[in-house]
């Protein structure tokens, strides 16, 4: 199992299949596939809607 923590990364899209998260797409176009995703917005979550 590989764990990655990405700081200061903007998620632009979620990768979904059958209503289940399969990963995320970052602002630069990079796709990261994952079975679990934690969105830790911190105290400056103005872009979350």
MOPAC internal coordinates of N, CA, C and O (Angstrom, degrees):
PM7 1SCF
backbone

  N    0.0000 0     0.00 0     0.00 0    0    0    0
  C    1.4445 1     0.00 0     0.00 0    1    0    0
  C    1.5301 1   109.01 1     0.00 0    2    1    0
  O    1.2310 1   120.59 1   -49.00 1    3    2    1
  N    1.3200 1   116.48 1   131.00 1    3    2    1
  C    1.4497 1   122.45 1   179.06 1    5    3    2
  C    1.5216 1   108.07 1  -108.77 1    6    5    3
  O    1.2310 1   120.88 1   -52.21 1    7    6    5
  N    1.3180 1   115.92 1   127.79 1    7    6    5
  C    1.4592 1   120.87 1   177.71 1    9    7    6
  C    1.5132 1   108.55 1  -110.60 1   10    9    7
  O    1.2310 1   120.70 1   -44.16 1   11   10    9
  N    1.3338 1   116.27 1   135.84 1   11   10    9
  C    1.4584 1   120.61 1   178.95 1   13   11   10
  C    1.5168 1   109.08 1  -130.02 1   14   13   11
  O    1.2310 1   121.31 1   -40.76 1   15   14   13
  N    1.3158 1   115.09 1   139.24 1   15   14   13
  C    1.4571 1   121.10 1   172.87 1   17   15   14
  C    1.5186 1   106.49 1  -118.56 1   18   17   15
  O    1.2310 1   120.78 1   -55.81 1   19   18   17
  N    1.3142 1   116.12 1   124.19 1   19   18   17
  C    1.4653 1   121.11 1   179.73 1   21   19   18
  C    1.5195 1   108.50 1  -113.09 1   22   21   19
  O    1.2310 1   120.36 1   -66.46 1   23   22   21
  N    1.3163 1   116.91 1   113.54 1   23   22   21
  C    1.4542 1   121.61 1   176.69 1   25   23   22
  C    1.5196 1   109.47 1   -90.06 1   26   25   23
  O    1.2310 1   120.50 1   -31.20 1   27   26   25
  N    1.3147 1   116.65 1   148.80 1   27   26   25
  C    1.4661 1   123.70 1   176.14 1   29   27   26
  C    1.5177 1   112.30 1    51.55 1   30   29   27
  O    1.2310 1   120.45 1  -137.87 1   31   30   29
  N    1.3268 1   116.74 1    42.13 1   31   30   29
  C    1.4622 1   122.57 1   177.65 1   33   31   30
  C    1.5182 1   108.67 1  -112.04 1   34   33   31
  O    1.2310 1   120.76 1   -46.77 1   35   34   33
  N    1.3127 1   116.15 1   133.23 1   35   34   33
  C    1.4631 1   120.60 1  -179.33 1   37   35   34
  C    1.5202 1   109.63 1   -97.83 1   38   37   35
  O    1.2310 1   121.18 1   -59.80 1   39   38   37
  N    1.3205 1   115.35 1   120.20 1   39   38   37
  C    1.4686 1   121.68 1   176.53 1   41   39   38
  C    1.5245 1   107.67 1   -85.50 1   42   41   39
  O    1.2310 1   120.71 1   -54.98 1   43   42   41
  N    1.3288 1   116.25 1   125.02 1   43   42   41
  C    1.4636 1   120.27 1   179.97 1   45   43   42
  C    1.5192 1   113.10 1  -104.13 1   46   45   43
  O    1.2310 1   120.40 1   161.52 1   47   46   45
  N    1.3410 1   116.85 1   -18.48 1   47   46   45
  C    1.4581 1   119.46 1  -178.80 1   49   47   46
  C    1.5243 1   109.57 1  -158.36 1   50   49   47
  O    1.2310 1   121.28 1   -24.58 1   51   50   49
  N    1.3183 1   115.16 1   155.42 1   51   50   49
  C    1.4571 1   121.58 1   173.87 1   53   51   50
  C    1.5187 1   108.96 1  -105.53 1   54   53   51
  O    1.2310 1   120.28 1   -37.58 1   55   54   53
  N    1.3137 1   117.07 1   142.42 1   55   54   53
  C    1.4633 1   121.74 1   175.28 1   57   55   54
  C    1.5265 1   106.23 1   -95.11 1   58   57   55
  O    1.2310 1   120.77 1   -64.60 1   59   58   57
  N    1.3330 1   116.14 1   115.40 1   59   58   57
  C    1.4602 1   121.81 1  -176.75 1   61   59   58
  C    1.5190 1   110.69 1  -120.47 1   62   61   59
  O    1.2310 1   121.16 1   -31.46 1   63   62   61
  N    1.3261 1   115.39 1   148.54 1   63   62   61
  C    1.4643 1   122.23 1   173.42 1   65   63   62
  C    1.5218 1   106.67 1  -145.77 1   66   65   63
  O    1.2310 1   120.55 1   -60.01 1   67   66   65
  N    1.3126 1   116.56 1   119.99 1   67   66   65
  C    1.4714 1   122.17 1  -179.13 1   69   67   66
  C    1.5282 1   110.82 1    54.86 1   70   69   67
  O    1.2310 1   120.74 1  -134.47 1   71   70   69
  N    1.3263 1   116.18 1    45.53 1   71   70   69
  C    1.4717 1   123.24 1   178.60 1   73   71   70
  C    1.5279 1   113.57 1    62.01 1   74   73   71
  O    1.2310 1   120.12 1  -156.93 1   75   74   73
  N    1.3204 1   117.38 1    23.07 1   75   74   73
  C    1.4633 1   122.51 1   178.80 1   77   75   74
  C    1.5205 1   108.52 1  -121.58 1   78   77   75
  O    1.2310 1   120.38 1   -44.63 1   79   78   77
  N    1.3338 1   116.88 1   135.37 1   79   78   77
  C    1.4628 1   119.84 1   179.71 1   81   79   78
  C    1.5292 1   109.92 1   -70.74 1   82   81   79
  O    1.2310 1   121.12 1   -45.56 1   83   82   81
  N    1.3174 1   115.47 1   134.44 1   83   82   81
  C    1.4608 1   122.51 1   179.25 1   85   83   82
  C    1.5241 1   111.72 1  -121.90 1   86   85   83
  O    1.2310 1   120.27 1   176.48 1   87   86   85
  N    1.3509 1   117.08 1    -3.52 1   87   86   85
  C    1.4533 1   120.29 1   178.21 1   89   87   86
  C    1.5105 1   111.53 1   156.84 1   90   89   87
  O    1.2310 1   121.07 1    10.12 1   91   90   89
  N    1.3226 1   115.55 1  -169.88 1   91   90   89
  C    1.4538 1   122.30 1  -179.20 1   93   91   90
  C    1.5247 1   110.20 1  -136.33 1   94   93   91
  O    1.2310 1   121.21 1   -20.90 1   95   94   93
  N    1.3258 1   115.29 1   159.10 1   95   94   93
  C    1.4618 1   122.36 1   173.04 1   97   95   94
  C    1.5248 1   106.75 1  -115.51 1   98   97   95
  O    1.2310 1   120.44 1   -52.06 1   99   98   97
  N    1.3360 1   116.76 1   127.94 1   99   98   97
  C    1.4503 1   121.64 1  -179.50 1  101   99   98
  C    1.5210 1   111.09 1   -89.42 1  102  101   99
  O    1.2310 1   120.79 1   -13.67 1  103  102  101
  N    1.3163 1   116.10 1   166.33 1  103  102  101
  C    1.4636 1   123.38 1  -176.19 1  105  103  102
  C    1.5347 1   113.11 1   -53.62 1  106  105  103
  O    1.2310 1   119.77 1   141.49 1  107  106  105
  N    1.3040 1   118.05 1   -38.51 1  107  106  105
  C    1.4626 1   121.62 1  -179.45 1  109  107  106
  C    1.5198 1   114.48 1   -78.14 1  110  109  107
  O    1.2310 1   120.34 1   178.56 1  111  110  109
  N    1.3521 1   116.96 1    -1.44 1  111  110  109
  C    1.4553 1   120.65 1   179.04 1  113  111  110
  C    1.5220 1   113.97 1   100.92 1  114  113  111
  O    1.2310 1   120.26 1   173.58 1  115  114  113
  N    1.3163 1   117.10 1    -6.42 1  115  114  113
  C    1.4724 1   120.27 1  -179.72 1  117  115  114
  C    1.5274 1   110.03 1   -70.06 1  118  117  115
  O    1.2310 1   120.53 1   -47.01 1  119  118  117
  N    1.3129 1   116.59 1   132.99 1  119  118  117
  C    1.4645 1   122.19 1   176.18 1  121  119  118
  C    1.5207 1   109.03 1  -102.67 1  122  121  119
  O    1.2310 1   121.03 1   -46.73 1  123  122  121
  N    1.3185 1   115.64 1   133.27 1  123  122  121
  C    1.4542 1   121.61 1   177.32 1  125  123  122
  C    1.5174 1   107.00 1  -120.68 1  126  125  123
  O    1.2310 1   120.61 1   -63.42 1  127  126  125
  N    1.3249 1   116.44 1   116.58 1  127  126  125
  C    1.4616 1   120.61 1   179.56 1  129  127  126
  C    1.5250 1   108.80 1   -88.48 1  130  129  127
  O    1.2310 1   121.38 1   -42.17 1  131  130  129
  N    1.3383 1   114.97 1   137.83 1  131  130  129
  C    1.4641 1   120.30 1  -178.48 1  133  131  130
  C    1.5161 1   109.49 1  -159.51 1  134  133  131
  O    1.2310 1   120.66 1   -30.89 1  135  134  133
  N    1.3290 1   116.35 1   149.11 1  135  134  133
  C    1.4528 1   120.84 1   175.17 1  137  135  134
  C    1.5225 1   111.76 1   -82.65 1  138  137  135
  O    1.2310 1   120.73 1   156.74 1  139  138  137
  N    1.3404 1   116.22 1   -23.26 1  139  138  137
  C    1.4612 1   121.65 1   179.41 1  141  139  138
  C    1.5182 1   108.54 1  -136.91 1  142  141  139
  O    1.2310 1   120.66 1   -39.09 1  143  142  141
  N    1.3323 1   116.34 1   140.91 1  143  142  141
  C    1.4559 1   122.12 1   179.53 1  145  143  142
  C    1.5202 1   107.95 1  -133.68 1  146  145  143
  O    1.2310 1   120.38 1   -46.65 1  147  146  145
  N    1.3272 1   116.88 1   133.35 1  147  146  145
  C    1.4575 1   121.60 1   174.62 1  149  147  146
  C    1.5198 1   107.23 1  -112.29 1  150  149  147
  O    1.2310 1   120.69 1   -58.86 1  151  150  149
  N    1.3173 1   116.28 1   121.14 1  151  150  149
  C    1.4623 1   121.85 1   177.67 1  153  151  150
  C    1.5220 1   107.20 1  -100.85 1  154  153  151
  O    1.2310 1   120.39 1   -79.18 1  155  154  153
  N    1.3314 1   116.85 1   100.82 1  155  154  153
  C    1.4625 1   122.76 1  -178.46 1  157  155  154
  C    1.5226 1   108.14 1  -102.41 1  158  157  155
  O    1.2310 1   120.38 1   -82.64 1  159  158  157
  N    1.3186 1   116.87 1    97.36 1  159  158  157
  C    1.4647 1   121.57 1  -172.33 1  161  159  158
  C    1.5197 1   113.66 1   -81.06 1  162  161  159
  O    1.2310 1   119.34 1   158.69 1  163  162  161
  N    1.3092 1   118.86 1   -21.31 1  163  162  161
  C    1.4580 1   120.55 1  -178.43 1  165  163  162
  C    1.5168 1   110.96 1    71.05 1  166  165  163
  O    1.2310 1   120.39 1    21.25 1  167  166  165
  N    1.3119 1   116.86 1  -158.75 1  167  166  165
  C    1.4620 1   120.72 1  -176.27 1  169  167  166
  C    1.5292 1   113.65 1   -88.25 1  170  169  167
  O    1.2310 1   119.50 1   172.95 1  171  170  169
  N    1.3147 1   118.56 1    -7.05 1  171  170  169
  C    1.4686 1   121.72 1  -177.74 1  173  171  170
  C    1.5302 1   110.32 1  -113.51 1  174  173  171
  O    1.2310 1   120.52 1  -120.87 1  175  174  173
  N    1.3086 1   116.61 1    59.13 1  175  174  173
  C    1.4644 1   121.66 1  -173.90 1  177  175  174
  C    1.5264 1   112.08 1   -95.26 1  178  177  175
  O    1.2310 1   119.76 1  -137.93 1  179  178  177
  N    1.3039 1   118.06 1    42.07 1  179  178  177
  C    1.4709 1   121.40 1  -176.66 1  181  179  178
  C    1.5215 1   113.18 1   -66.78 1  182  181  179
  O    1.2310 1   119.84 1   150.52 1  183  182  181
  N    1.3340 1   117.91 1   -29.48 1  183  182  181
  C    1.4684 1   121.00 1  -177.47 1  185  183  182
  C    1.5108 1   113.12 1   -82.75 1  186  185  183
  O    1.2310 1   119.27 1   175.23 1  187  186  185
  N    1.3257 1   119.00 1    -4.77 1  187  186  185
  C    1.4607 1   121.85 1  -177.44 1  189  187  186
  C    1.5300 1   108.72 1   -84.83 1  190  189  187
  O    1.2310 1   120.59 1   -55.23 1  191  190  189
  N    1.2971 1   116.47 1   124.77 1  191  190  189
  C    1.4617 1   120.37 1   176.19 1  193  191  190
  C    1.4976 1   109.99 1  -151.09 1  194  193  191
  O    1.2310 1   120.10 1   180.00 1  195  194  193

